[in-house]
Amino acid sequence: MASPFSVFRRNQKVMLAFVAIAAIGAFVFLQPLMQYIGGSSRSANPVVVETKYGDLTASQLQALLAQRNVVDRFLRAAAARTVAAQMNQPNVDPRWLDNFAQQRYLALRQNLLGRSQEDPQAAAVETMVLSKRAENMGVVVTDQAVNNLIRQITGNVLSRDEIMGLLASMRPAVSLRTLFNALRTEMLAMTSTRLFVQSVQDVPPAQRFEYYTRLNRRAKAEVMGLAVADFLGQVTAPQEAELKAYYEKYKDDYPDPTTPEPGFKEPVRATFQYFTANLDRTAKKLESEVTDEEIEKYYEENKSRFLAFDSQEADMPAEKKPEESEEAASPDEKPEEAGSESKGDAPQEEKPDKPAAEDKPATGEEAPPMPESEGPGDAPAEAQEKASTDESPAEEASEASKDDAETPPADEPADDDAADAKEPQARATRPPAEFRLVAFAQDEQSDASEDAQPDPPADETPEDAPSATETKDATTDEEPKPASEPPAEDAPADEKPAEPKKPADDAEPDAKPAEDPAPSEPAQPDPAAEQKDSELKFEPLEKVKDTIRADIAQEKARELVTTQLEELSSKMRAFTDEWDLYIAEKGTNENAQAPTPLDFSKLAEGTELEAHELTSISPYEAAKEGIGKAARFVVNPNSGGQFTMPFVQFAFSEQLPLYKPETVMDNDNNTYLFWKTAEEPAYVPPFDQVRTEVERAWKMVRARDLARKRAEEYAKQVRSLKKPMSELFGGQANVKITEAGPFSWLTLGNVPSGPDAQPHLSDIEGVDQAGPDFMRTVFQLEPSGVGVAMNVPKDMVYVVRAIDFEPPLDQLRESFASAPPNRYMSAALEDQREVFRAWLDEVNRDADVKWVQQEDDFARRDEAGL
């Protein structure tokens, strides 16, 4: 039998020629052919965003989201580990650890990852654009800067090994270099924002007076409103193509009744179950249970609260003697005031040690930030000693620079003391090489003196940088020396005879008399105080009995409500554990059974609590409910101070998992214990589904011009006839005229507010959602002047006639001259926000940011897990 290869041997030349020709054809035509055939696969990774820094494909955008997710997971893990280290005490309830850790994480996340865009994809693109902008400005984030940030995040209580272990424990594990790169990008973005914010902080005096008047000038006015919806019938129906184009323009925007622009995108929705506890209502019920014995006991234990002040006035002359002597001896008998007036001329050698310690950062070394905690835990003693006892920073910097040459700072995120020494060299060879985030810098007021070295100008504002005189004042106020006080006669009269009696021992006796008055002054009045206590008169028990009853009932109500809330919270946490087990088992067992839901109505029976449920509600809808007006207190991990986070800001966030109990409170003494039981992602409905809403929104825009034209006609009549609107139009149908005021442009409310209180627009009777444009129109009028203004959503047009303003401008200018800026500069916040938003828009325009497929199914469904 012939071999099969015999055919090949006989025709090998022909076959080899054919193979060669096929190879040449494949080389030329195969690649284009495969690209053509596989063209559809390229759509799986389309370009999502176009920018001048380069286009972003769907996969690249996912990489940006993953990078921010690395930072987010690190912040969460670091917050938990840091709080556990700071509160490592046997008597601390573990549940408090979780609460403090969550608060610390949220504050850190807001400081570092907070962006103007809530959408994760939009926030990732904004971060990329801001970081690129910072790089173009010459901003450099060194490994040392990242190390310092990690110290701040961890409160400087975690060692290098602990941080490395934390990264290894994250799932999936994160390498140190990956974390550094992610943090570096976020810091660049924050720096770009910070530089702009600090550039607009200086406000000229004329503008300051404007903000002062917004809080303190009040107006009375006549207001007549015209509804824009009443003019819809006069608008011609649009063409179908026009409607579709209008839908395409606003389909990606959320509907917001507080803005004039429409939106057709369905917002995120969620379902909540919660208990409500009203402390005042419970206390009122418990007042009848307060016994007379309890009232008498409370009265005896708290008698100082019920002094009869009228009877006490008879004893006041005896106590006025020291004050009268001070007034008679003014200013000699007031060394603090005299010192404050003359400290500017005090000799430079006064308190030489303190300024030397405070000027330490001028050598170029930045001390590691002092750890601050929001819990009872304290920072390590070593960190405090390093910040307070460094007497030779120059020597330590040189030693650290040697160590730094051997070990890169990137490898020591927690204990990289050597990295601090590279700061002077880095600053000398390139643009800002070391900085702190503006959010941290603003919160850490105690570190202002330590950061006084010549960092980039953006790190400190003129207001934050103390002058030499201010530094000296602060030093002398803390530890005044008798020798440094300019008036030699300032010492009390009883000290003068003591000096000539012992001339040989001037040094020691001089020091002692200076200290003796402090303990002697409180020691002498003690007998008189005891004698006076017996002479003090108190309000009779019968007069304050109702007040005491209410106080005792309030305390009992607080204890009762707290106990009941804790019992229900314990049951909710037990269900949360069962739910977590179910979710874990569901991944491997399709037949896993979900735990039986809790019956909130049944649980609330027999308690002082009420059960509620909000089903499939949006953030805007939730804001109208009682719980939507509540907030929780969050501890700032850097300053230790507290700030409030509104319910609608965090409850709808993906960061709050399902069935996790949370507590919030409102200003009406209500406490809410709630959890989220379901959530629905946002989506864009098809045109046919929202066609009616699109047509109405289109007509509303055209009807505004018609309504405003009618309002201008009314205003013209009022100006020409010079009569009140109530006389001219009061009898017309569908016309409502209201006399509003007095009201100010901005208000802090009727309840006394703290220094951090933010003003808000005043509510005006007869005006729905009066905005800045409405207020500007009113306060630019003269008395009897007439103007026309729209509200914020532009669904109402108002004709306004000013009646009067108070107080007069001259009086306002006089009070403004003596008013401290912190009393009124909060009125500038809204203007600053508008400037910031306008700056961000300009940044996006400069970067040529264009979303090609912002709602691409590849990204959205992948994110939602569909």
C-alpha positions, 0 to 999 in steps of 0.5 A: 500500500502506497504511503499517504505522503507519496501524494505530498512528495509528488506535489510538494512544489505546488502545495508549498507555493499554495501555502506561501500565497495563503500566508501572504494573503492572511498577513495582508487581509486577516487582521482587517477581516478579524477586526471587521468580524469582531467589531461588535465586541469593541462596543463592550468597551466604548468611550464614555467620557471625552476630556482634553486629558484623554478619553475614558473608556468604560473599563478605564472609568471602572478603574477610576471607580476601583481606585476610589473604592480602595481609598474608601475601604481603607478609610473604613478599615482604618477607622475601625482599627483606630477607634479600637486602639484609642478606646482599648479599655475594658469598660467600653461597650463594644457597640460604642466602638462600632458607633464611633468607628462609623462616625470617624469613617464618614467624616474621613470619607467626606474630607477626602472623597467628598465631591460636588457630584453624588453620582459615583461615576461623575465623582470619579471623573471630577477627581481625575479632572481636578488631579490633572489640573493640580499637576498642570499647576505644578503641585507635587504630592510626595510619599512623605505627604501621603505618609502624613495623611495616613498618620492623620487617618489612623490618628497616629496610633497604628504602627507600620506593621499594623497598617501593613496587616490592615492592608493585607486583611482587606478583601481583596488585599491592597498593596502599599503602592496601590494605596499610595497611588490612590491617596495621591490622586485624591490629595491632588484633587483636594489641593486643586479645590483648596487653592481656589477656596482659599483664593476667595476667602478675603472679602472687602469691607463693602461686601462685609457690610452687605453680609451684615445687612442681610442678617440685621436689616428687616423689611415689611412689604406687600406681596401679590403672587401669580401662579405660572400654572394659570397661564399654561392654557395660553401656551401652544402645544409643541411638536413631537420632535420638540418634546423628544429633544426636550426629553433628551436634554433633561432625561439624565437630571433628577426632578427637584422642585426647588430648582427651575430646571426639569428632570425626568430621571427617577431618583433612588428610592428606599423603604424605611422602618423606624420607631419614634420616641418623643421625650416631651410627650413621655415626660408629660405622661410621667408627671403624675407619677412624680411623688411629693417625696421625690420633689422635696428630695430634689429641692433639697439637693438642688437648692442653689437653682432656686435662689430668691434673687430679690432678697439677695440684692440686700447683700450685694454691696458687700460683694461690690467692694472689690469691683468698686475698687477695680473701677476706681483704680482703672486701668491700674487695677486691671493688669490684663487689660493694661497688658493687652494695650501695651504688649505691642511695646513689650520688650522682645526678651519677654518669655524667650522660651515659648516663642522659641518652641513655637517657632520650631517649624521654621526649620522646615521640618513638619511635626507629625500631626497630633492624633485626635480621637472622638472617643475616650481614648487618648493619643500615645504619649510618644506622639505628644512628647515628640510634638512638645519636646523637640528642642533640636529640629535641625539635628533631627532633620539631618539624621532623618535625611540620612535614614531616608536615603536608605529607606524610601518613605513609601515603604513606611506609611506609619512610622516614617519619621525620616520622611519628615526631613526631606521636606526642606530639600523637596520644597527647594527643588520643586513646587509644593511638595508637602501639604495638608488637606484643607479639610484637615487644616481647617479642623486642626486649629491646635496645629496652626502654630506647628504648620507655620513653616513656609509651605505653599501659600495655599496652606494658610490664609491671612486670617489663619497666620498669627502675627508676631504680636498675637503670638506674644500676646497668647504667650504672655496671657498663658504665663504672665510674669510680674516683671513683664507687666509694664505698669510698675504700680499694678501690684496690689497695695498689700504687696508694696510694703513687703518689698522694702522690708526684705531688701536682701532677699528680693529675688525670692520674696518677689516671686512669692508675693506675686503668687500669694494673692491667687490662693489668698483671695479665695481663702479670705472670702470662705468664711464670709461665703459660709456666713452668707450661705446661711443668709441666702433666701430661696424660693419656697418649695410650693412656688417651684414645685411644678418646675421640679415635677417637670424636671424629674419627669423629664429625667424619668422619661429620658431613662425610660425611652433610652431603655426601650430604645436599647431593647428594641435596638438589641432585637434589631441587631439580632435580626441583622446578624441573621440577615448577614448569615442569610446573605452569606449562605445565599451565595452558595445555597439557592434554597436559603431561607430569609429570616422572618421580618420583625413586626414593628407595630407589635414591638412598639406595643406597651412602650412609649414608642410609635412604629412607622414605615416609609415605602419606596420614598425618594430623598425629597419626599423623605425630607418632608417627613418627621424623620427626614428633618432629623440628623445624627451627630458625627465626630470629626476625627481631626478636630474632635468637634461634632457636626450634624449629618442630615438623614437624607444625606446618609440614609439613601447612600450605598454606604448604609447597608440594609437592616443596619440600625441607626439613630437620629434626632431632630430639633423637636426632642424626637429620637428615631431608631430606624433601618433601611429594608429595601432600596431601588436604584435610580434609572432613566424612564423611556420617553413614552412613560413620561411624555405627559410630564415632559410636555407640562415642563416644556409649557411651564418654561413658556408660561413664565414669560406670560406670568411675568408680563402680567406681573409687570403690568400690575407693578406699573399700575401700583407705581403710577397710582401710588396706592397700596396693592390691597386697595387696587387689586384686593377685590379681584378674584384669584388674587391674594395680597399679603402684608409680610414682615418684618423679615430679614434676608437671612436668619439664624432662627429664633433659637440661640445658635452656636458659632458654627450655625449657618444662616438660611433664607427667611421664611416669608408669609405669602411667598413660597420658596423665596430665593436670593433673587427675590430677596435681592429685589426686595432689599434694593427697593426704597420705601413705597418702591415696587418690584417683580421677582420670581421664587426659586422654582420659578412657578410663582411670580410676585409683585412686591411693594416695600412698606418700610425697612428697619433699622436705618442704614446709618444705625446699621453702619455704626453697629457694623463697625463694632461687630465681630466678623464671626457674627455675620460672615456666615452670611457669605456661605451661600455666595461662596458655594455659588462661586465654587459651583461656577468655578467647577463648571469652568474647570469642566469647560476648560477640560472639555468634559463631555459625557458620551454615554453617561447612562451606558448599560455597561457601567450602570448595570455592572454597578447595580449588579444586574 
